[in-house]
Amino acid sequence: MNDPAYPVSSTFDVTEAGERIDRFLARQFQREGAQTLSRTRIKALIEAGHALLDGTAVHDAGHILKAGQRVVLGVPEPEPAEPQGEDIPLVIVYEDDDLLVIDKPVGLVVHPAAGHESGTLVNALIAHCGASLSGVGGVRRPGIVHRLDKDTSGLLVVAKNDRAHQGLAAQFADHGRTGPLERAYLAFVWGATRAHGTVETGIDRSTRNREKMAVVPLGRGREAITHYSLVESFGRHEGLPLVSLVECQLETGRTHQIRVHMAHLEHPLLGDAVYGSGFKTKASLLPEQARTALAAMDRQALHARLLGFEHPVNGRHLVFESPLPADLEALAQALRT
């Protein structure tokens, strides 16, 4: 049965309870004569809102079904294989024939993915750079050698040709251990941190929530090393600072690394709804002006402030710095009052 909103849609009745919706749909589509969809594709469709459970969209691929429910999965028209250029303003810190350095604003997704097929940095880069980006780093991620989370602001370098891409990728693979790469982030975290320290763990996908990353023992997952140092402390609670501003330097580059590591130290980032949800009540301890600034941010308080690397073509050592964006500067000023 086809829903007129989709070129193809399928309806299934749940006869037994207790199965994940993605597994249920994958099994249904494996039946003889049914359209073939991989479980990965089904999961992406669910997360993008194309699955209806008793008429209501469900976005969690791990949602457990109940007997008697009806599941409808719609398959939208195929998207173009390559992202399209879009006229999205960019803050360009540096640009030459081989690369450009962007000061990414909060809210801008780096590359297209399920739920973010347009309006990304990649779409903006294609419009800005034109044909020179074709094929650099792959169809879906042209020129991208590293990334920042959607709600992390700051500096990011993009390759404009294959030679630059290969040279930059090698530096990021080394993470500055033996090469010239430098990366530093500013993070506002809850509590009083040590003056400096290093977090060295494994990081892997959480077994409880697949949308999150989690600390695991070394030898499992992927090695992750974060060095941090205290920049400034704010407020007092029970004789200790209520908030700390720390600078974090990465020796590896794992998904959500700083957010996961600071939460592991029991100093999650302010505004981090994923890894700091248990600290929401601490906002009530802030002065009114700081509470207002924090509520206005609507994102984790993390900014990529410094980026240094060797130019992959001419060999020059380049270093760029980005000041705190307006929302984080407002938070800092409010915390100082």
C-alpha positions in Angstrom: 0.0 0.0 0.0 1.5 3.3 -1.1 1.3 6.6 0.8 0.8 9.4 -1.7 3.4 11.4 0.0 6.1 8.9 -1.1 6.9 7.2 -4.3 7.1 3.9 -2.3 5.7 3.1 1.1 5.0 -0.1 2.9 2.7 -1.0 5.8 3.2 -3.8 8.3 1.2 -5.0 11.3 3.2 -6.0 14.4 2.1 -9.4 15.6 4.6 -9.9 18.4 6.0 -7.4 21.0 9.6 -6.8 22.0 11.4 -6.3 18.7 13.3 -3.1 17.6 11.6 -1.2 14.8 14.7 -1.3 12.6 15.1 -5.1 13.0 11.4 -5.6 12.4 11.4 -3.6 9.2 14.6 -5.2 8.0 13.0 -8.6 8.4 9.9 -7.6 6.7 11.8 -6.3 3.7 13.8 -9.5 3.4 10.7 -11.5 2.7 10.5 -12.9 -0.8 9.0 -10.5 -3.3 9.5 -7.4 -1.0 11.6 -4.4 -2.0 15.2 -4.8 -0.7 16.3 -2.2 1.8 19.4 -2.7 3.9 19.2 -2.3 7.7 21.5 0.7 7.5 19.2 2.4 4.9 16.2 1.6 7.1 17.8 3.1 10.1 18.6 6.3 8.2 15.0 6.5 7.0 13.7 6.1 10.6 16.1 8.7 12.0 15.0 11.1 9.3 11.4 10.7 10.3 10.1 8.5 7.4 8.7 5.8 9.7 5.2 6.1 11.2 4.1 4.1 14.2 0.3 4.2 14.5 0.4 7.4 12.5 3.1 9.1 14.5 6.7 9.6 13.3 9.3 7.7 15.3 12.9 8.7 15.1 14.6 6.1 17.3 15.7 3.0 15.3 15.9 1.1 18.6 12.3 1.8 19.6 10.7 -1.4 20.9 7.4 -2.4 19.2 4.2 -3.6 20.8 1.8 -6.2 19.4 -1.1 -4.7 17.4 0.8 -1.6 16.3 1.0 -0.6 12.6 4.3 0.5 11.0 4.5 2.5 7.8 7.9 3.2 6.2 8.0 5.7 3.4 10.9 5.8 0.9 11.4 9.3 -0.5 12.8 10.2 -3.9 16.5 9.4 -4.2 18.7 12.4 -3.4 21.3 13.5 -5.9 24.6 11.5 -5.5 26.6 14.7 -5.1 25.8 17.6 -2.7 24.7 20.8 -4.5 26.2 24.2 -4.0 24.2 26.6 -1.8 24.8 30.3 -1.2 25.6 30.1 2.5 27.7 32.9 4.0 31.1 31.8 5.3 33.5 33.6 7.6 36.8 33.0 5.8 39.9 33.6 7.9 42.4 32.6 5.2 42.3 31.5 1.6 44.7 30.7 -1.2 44.7 28.4 -4.2 45.2 25.2 -2.1 43.1 25.7 1.1 40.9 27.9 3.1 40.4 28.3 6.8 36.8 28.8 8.1 35.5 30.2 11.4 32.5 27.9 11.6 29.5 29.4 13.4 27.4 27.4 15.8 24.6 25.5 14.2 26.3 24.8 10.9 26.6 21.1 10.0 29.9 20.2 8.3 28.9 17.6 5.8 25.6 16.2 4.5 24.1 13.2 6.5 20.7 11.8 7.2 18.5 14.6 8.4 21.0 17.2 7.1 21.1 16.8 3.3 21.4 20.5 2.6 22.5 23.7 4.4 25.8 22.3 5.3 29.4 23.6 5.1 30.0 21.3 2.2 27.1 22.9 0.3 28.6 26.3 1.0 32.1 25.2 0.0 30.8 23.8 -3.4 29.2 27.1 -4.1 32.3 29.1 -3.0 35.0 27.0 -4.6 33.2 25.6 -7.7 34.6 22.7 -9.7 38.0 22.8 -7.9 36.5 20.7 -5.0 35.2 17.9 -7.3 36.4 14.6 -6.0 38.5 16.0 -3.2 38.0 13.8 -0.2 35.0 11.9 -1.6 31.7 12.8 -3.1 29.9 13.5 0.2 32.8 15.3 1.9 34.7 17.2 -0.7 37.7 18.9 0.9 36.9 18.0 4.5 39.9 16.7 6.5 38.5 17.2 10.0 35.2 18.3 11.4 33.5 20.1 14.3 30.2 19.2 15.8 27.1 21.1 14.6 27.0 23.0 17.9 30.7 23.6 18.3 32.1 26.8 16.8 35.5 27.7 15.6 38.4 27.1 13.2 38.3 24.5 10.5 40.6 24.0 7.5 39.4 22.8 4.1 41.5 21.4 1.2 40.8 22.8 -2.3 42.7 20.2 -4.3 44.0 16.6 -3.9 47.6 17.6 -3.1 46.5 19.8 -0.2 44.0 17.2 0.9 46.6 14.5 1.2 49.1 16.8 3.0 46.5 18.0 5.5 45.0 14.6 6.1 48.5 13.2 7.0 48.9 16.0 9.6 45.5 15.3 11.1 46.2 11.6 11.2 49.4 12.3 13.2 47.4 14.6 15.5 50.5 16.8 16.2 52.4 14.0 18.0 55.4 14.2 15.7 54.2 16.9 13.2 53.3 20.6 13.2 49.5 20.3 13.8 48.2 22.4 16.7 44.6 22.4 17.9 43.2 24.1 21.0 39.7 24.5 22.3 38.1 26.6 25.0 35.4 24.8 27.1 33.3 26.1 29.9 32.8 23.2 32.3 30.9 22.7 35.6 33.0 22.6 38.8 36.5 23.2 39.8 39.1 21.4 37.6 42.7 20.8 38.4 45.2 23.3 37.1 46.1 20.9 34.4 45.8 17.3 33.5 45.6 14.6 30.8 42.8 12.2 30.1 43.8 9.0 28.3 41.1 6.4 27.7 39.4 4.4 25.0 36.3 5.9 23.4 33.6 3.8 21.7 29.9 4.0 20.8 27.8 3.7 23.9 26.0 0.4 24.3 23.1 2.1 26.1 22.6 4.9 23.6 24.0 4.6 20.1 23.8 8.3 19.6 26.4 8.8 22.3 30.1 8.0 22.7 31.4 6.6 26.0 34.7 6.1 27.8 36.0 2.5 27.7 39.2 1.0 29.1 42.4 1.4 27.0 42.7 -1.4 24.6 39.0 -1.2 23.7 37.4 1.3 21.3 39.8 3.9 19.9 42.6 5.5 21.9 41.7 9.1 23.0 44.0 11.6 24.7 43.0 15.1 25.8 45.3 17.5 27.6 43.6 20.3 29.5 44.7 23.4 31.6 42.7 25.8 33.7 42.3 29.3 32.2 39.8 31.0 34.6 37.4 30.1 37.4 34.0 31.6 38.0 31.6 31.8 41.0 31.7 29.9 44.3 29.7 27.0 45.6 30.6 25.3 48.9 34.0 27.0 48.8 34.9 25.8 45.3 34.5 27.5 41.9 31.2 26.8 40.3 32.4 27.0 36.6 35.9 26.6 35.0 37.1 27.8 31.7 39.6 25.2 30.4 41.8 25.0 27.3 41.8 21.5 25.8 44.5 20.3 23.4 43.8 17.1 21.4 46.4 14.4 20.9 43.8 12.3 19.1 40.6 13.3 17.3 37.6 11.1 18.3 33.9 11.9 18.0 32.8 14.1 20.9 36.2 13.6 22.5 36.4 16.7 24.7 32.7 16.5 25.7 33.1 12.8 26.6 36.4 13.3 28.5 35.3 16.3 30.5 32.1 14.5 31.5 34.2 11.5 32.5 36.1 13.8 34.9 32.6 14.9 36.2 33.1 18.3 34.7 30.7 18.3 31.7 30.4 21.2 29.4 27.9 23.9 30.2 24.9 23.6 27.8 25.7 20.0 26.8 22.3 18.3 26.7 23.9 14.9 25.7 26.7 14.5 28.2 25.8 17.0 30.9 22.1 16.5 31.4 22.6 15.4 35.0 24.1 18.9 35.8 21.1 20.9 34.6 20.1 21.9 38.2 23.5 23.5 38.7 22.3 26.4 36.5 20.1 27.5 39.5 23.3 28.3 41.4 24.4 30.8 38.8 23.8 34.5 39.1 20.6 35.6 37.1 22.6 37.2 34.3 24.7 34.1 33.8 21.6 31.9 33.9 20.1 34.1 31.1 23.3 33.9 29.0 23.5 30.1 29.4 19.8 29.6 28.4 20.3 31.9 25.4 23.2 29.7 24.1 21.3 26.5 23.4 24.5 24.6 22.7 27.5 23.2 24.4 30.1 25.8 25.5 32.9 24.6 23.2 34.9 26.7 20.8 37.9 25.7 18.5 40.0 28.8 19.2 43.4 27.8 17.7 44.5 25.9 14.6 48.1 25.6 13.4 49.5 23.5 10.6 52.1 23.3 7.9 50.9 24.5 4.5 50.7 21.2 2.5 52.0 22.8 -0.7 54.4 25.7 0.2 55.6 24.4 3.6 54.8 27.6 5.5 53.7 27.2 9.2 50.3 28.8 9.6 48.6 29.6 12.9 45.1 31.0 13.3 43.2 32.1 16.3 39.5 32.8 16.8 38.1 34.9 19.6 35.1 33.6 21.6 31.9 34.1 19.6 29.3 36.5 20.9 27.2 33.9 22.9 30.3 32.5 24.7 31.7 35.9 25.4 28.4 37.0 26.8 28.5 33.9 29.1 32.0 34.7 30.2 31.1 38.3 31.0 28.0 37.3 32.9 30.0 34.7 34.9 32.4 37.4 35.9 29.7 39.7 37.4 
